[in-house]
Amino acid sequence: MVDYLVELKDSVFREIPLAEGDFTEYRQIAFDSKADAEAWVTEQNCEHERVGELTLHTAHPANMSDVDTYVVFQPGNGVWVPDS
């Protein structure tokens, strides 16, 4: 059973060399806990810190999907990248 479902937004694949093919067709990763998801994001940030950072954003309460949180990219220059 999946306890914590994370979905990667478009900005992650535009800015960081992660391959969409490494994830499910919905670009999701299932973790055992929120702490495991945070650890994965921290690990990814260590590898890509020169260009910016990945951050977790809790899904809106009205979100009807099974996703608990979204991973988005925040560029290192501080300019927010709109996401879809």
DAMOCOR-V74982 format. One line per field, one symbol per residue. ss: DSSP state (@ for helix, = for strand, . for the rest). phi: phi as a letter, one per 20 degrees, with the letter a starting at -180 (. if undefined). burial: 1 if it has 9 or more other C-alpha atoms within 8 Angstrom, else 0. A space follows every 10 residues. Layout:
ss->???
phi->???
burial->???
This chain:
ss->...=====.@ @@@@@....@ @@.....=== =..@@@@@@@ @@@@@@@@.. .=======.. ........== =====....= ....
phi->.eebdddeeg gfefdcfdeg fecffeldce dfbfffffff fffffffcff eqbececfff gefefefebd dcddffenef dgcd
burial->0001111111 1110000000 0010001111 1000011100 1001100110 1111110010 0000001111 1111110000 0000
